[in-house]
Amino acid sequence: MALKDKISVRDKLDVYIGPSMGYEIGWVSWKDGSIAGLNLGTYGGFIFREYIGVRYFFTPKIAVTAEDCAGLGIINFGICFKF
């Protein structure tokens, strides 16, 4: 490819998407004698969503990761070791 020589990050970057499944747990708080933020239709239950992530490899076996979890968290950061 012609751009491969000009974009050195391309070989070190891994973008991925995938499905995720979990159980959502919500909570409420009391405020002025009433329950603040209570919406019974949205608290608790199994969820099935997608996520998108990216890995940047410093070496062929060590990378840093960032994922947007679409409701299972805001953004996850981490270190990836490839064996």
Stockholm file with secondary structure:
# STOCKHOLM 1.0

chainA/1-83         MALKDKISVRDKLDVYIGPSMGYEIGWVSWKDGSIAGLNLGTYGGFIFREYIGVRYFFTPKIAVTAEDCAGLGIINFGICFKF
#=GR chainA/1-83 SS CCGGGTCGGGGTEEEEEEEEEEEECCCCEEETTEEETCCTTTSSEEEEEEEEEEEEEEETTEEEEEEECTTSCSEEEEEEECC
#=GC SS_cons        CCGGGTCGGGGTEEEEEEEEEEEECCCCEEETTEEETCCTTTSSEEEEEEEEEEEEEEETTEEEEEEECTTSCSEEEEEEECC
//
